[in-house]
Amino acid sequence: MLPDGTTSWINQPGVDYYDRLIDALLEVNIEPIVTLHHWDVPQHLQDKYGGWMDERIVADFDEFARLCFQNYGHKVKFWVTLNEPYTITMIYGTSIQGFREARPGVDCYIVGHNLLKAHATAYHSYVNDFKPTQNGQIGISLNSEWYEPKDPLRPKDVAAAERAIEFYLGWFANPIYVGDYPQVGSV
């Protein structure tokens, strides 16, 4: 839809393709749930400023989300801003992506913060500007591992399991639902 990742170049055949896809789903009684971002950053934005490593992506993501809400919101009632943000941070936090040398313990936190800001911005854009007329719902798809204490009778093991969950899931859930990062991840 956006070959360079910005709304300065809208690929209308791409917009039309998704319009037809949504119509085809609705014709066979399948309710579409649209995920706006599932790990892939437009190459142009990656090259221009490092993708999720740079705060400028928040505005570009919001413009993309708004384009989707404007074009499909009269048919789509369920939106997911980001799929598995923790996994995205791990991709940026290691050198496995192959396009840059990562700074372990640094890059993942920058990316995580920008992902949260992008989610919040798109969420508020939808709730404030589109939900009143479109009546849809918007959220985020958080992923997590589950941790059990090695010995459930040892308080240290119980605390370690809770800390692991708080670190993995709380990193994204706490800012969204509580308003701040969890203590375990705060400096």
C-alpha positions in Angstrom: 0.0 0.0 0.0 2.8 2.4 0.9 5.9 1.4 -1.2 8.2 3.9 0.7 6.4 3.5 4.0 4.9 7.0 3.9 1.6 8.4 2.7 3.5 10.5 0.2 3.2 7.6 -2.2 0.0 5.6 -2.0 -0.1 2.5 -4.2 -3.8 2.5 -5.2 -3.8 -1.0 -6.7 -2.5 -2.2 -3.3 -5.3 -0.3 -1.5 -7.8 -1.8 -3.9 -6.4 -5.3 -3.4 -7.1 -5.3 0.3 -10.5 -3.8 -0.3 -11.4 -6.7 -2.5 -9.9 -9.2 0.0 -12.0 -7.7 2.9 -15.1 -7.9 0.7 -14.3 -11.5 -0.2 -14.0 -12.4 3.5 -17.3 -10.7 4.3 -19.1 -12.4 1.4 -18.4 -15.8 3.1 -19.2 -14.6 6.6 -15.6 -14.3 7.8 -15.2 -11.3 10.1 -11.8 -9.7 9.2 -9.4 -8.9 12.0 -6.8 -6.6 10.5 -3.2 -6.6 12.0 -1.5 -3.4 10.9 2.0 -4.5 11.7 3.4 -8.0 11.7 7.1 -7.6 12.0 7.9 -6.2 8.5 9.1 -2.6 8.2 9.1 -1.0 4.7 12.7 -1.2 3.5 12.7 2.5 2.7 12.0 3.4 6.4 14.6 0.9 7.5 17.2 2.4 5.2 16.1 6.0 5.9 16.2 6.0 9.7 16.6 2.5 11.1 12.9 1.5 11.2 11.7 0.9 14.8 15.1 2.2 16.1 13.9 5.8 15.4 11.0 7.7 16.9 10.0 9.0 13.4 8.4 5.7 12.7 5.7 6.5 15.2 4.2 9.2 12.9 4.7 7.1 9.8 2.9 4.2 11.5 0.1 6.5 12.5 -0.4 7.8 9.0 -0.5 4.2 7.7 -3.0 3.2 10.4 -5.2 6.2 9.5 -5.1 5.3 5.8 -6.3 1.8 6.8 -9.0 3.2 9.1 -10.2 5.6 6.4 -10.3 3.0 3.6 -11.5 -0.1 5.4 -13.0 1.0 8.8 -16.6 1.0 7.4 -16.1 -2.8 6.9 -13.5 -3.8 9.5 -14.6 -3.8 13.1 -11.5 -5.4 14.7 -8.0 -3.9 14.5 -4.7 -5.1 15.9 -2.0 -2.4 15.9 1.1 -4.7 16.5 1.6 -8.4 16.5 4.0 -9.7 19.2 6.0 -6.6 20.0 8.4 -8.5 22.2 9.5 -10.6 19.3 10.1 -7.5 17.2 12.4 -6.1 20.0 14.4 -9.4 20.0 14.9 -9.1 16.2 16.3 -5.6 16.6 18.2 -6.6 19.7 20.3 -9.2 17.9 22.2 -9.1 14.7 20.1 -11.9 13.2 18.3 -9.4 10.9 21.5 -9.0 8.9 21.2 -5.3 8.1 23.1 -3.7 11.0 25.1 -4.6 14.0 22.9 -4.7 17.1 23.7 -3.3 20.6 22.4 -6.1 22.9 20.7 -4.7 25.9 20.2 -1.3 24.3 18.4 -1.5 20.9 15.6 -3.8 22.1 14.6 -1.2 24.7 14.6 1.7 22.2 12.5 -0.4 19.8 10.1 -1.5 22.5 9.5 2.1 23.6 8.9 3.2 20.0 6.5 0.2 19.5 4.5 1.3 22.5 4.3 4.9 21.4 3.2 3.7 17.9 0.5 1.5 19.4 -0.7 4.3 21.7 -0.7 6.9 18.8 -2.7 4.6 16.4 -5.0 3.5 19.2 -5.9 7.1 20.1 -6.2 8.1 16.5 -8.8 5.3 16.0 -10.7 5.9 19.3 -10.8 9.7 18.8 -11.3 10.1 15.1 -12.8 6.8 13.7 -14.5 4.8 16.4 -17.4 7.3 16.9 -18.6 6.6 13.3 -17.1 3.1 12.6 -17.9 1.5 16.0 -14.9 -0.9 15.9 -12.4 -2.1 18.4 -8.7 -1.8 18.5 -6.0 -3.5 20.5 -2.6 -5.1 20.4 -1.5 -8.8 20.3 1.0 -9.4 23.1 3.0 -12.6 23.3 4.5 -14.1 26.3 6.1 -17.2 27.7 4.9 -18.7 31.0 7.2 -19.4 33.8 6.7 -21.8 36.7 8.9 -21.8 39.8 11.4 -24.6 40.0 10.1 -25.3 43.5 6.7 -23.7 44.2 7.4 -24.0 48.0 10.6 -21.8 47.7 9.8 -18.1 47.8 12.9 -17.3 45.8 11.7 -19.6 43.0 8.2 -18.1 43.1 9.6 -14.6 42.9 11.9 -15.6 40.0 9.0 -17.0 38.0 6.9 -13.8 38.7 9.8 -11.6 37.7 10.3 -13.4 34.4 6.7 -13.0 33.5 6.7 -9.4 34.5 9.8 -8.8 32.4 8.5 -10.6 29.4 4.8 -9.7 29.4 4.8 -6.7 31.7 7.3 -4.8 29.6 4.4 -4.1 27.1 1.3 -4.8 29.2 2.1 -2.6 32.1 2.5 0.7 30.1 -0.7 -0.1 28.3 -2.9 -1.2 31.2 -1.2 0.4 34.2 0.5 3.4 32.7 4.2 2.7 33.4 6.9 0.1 32.9 7.1 -2.6 35.5 9.5 -2.2 38.4 11.6 -5.2 37.3 12.4 -3.4 34.0 12.9 0.1 35.4 16.2 1.7 36.0 
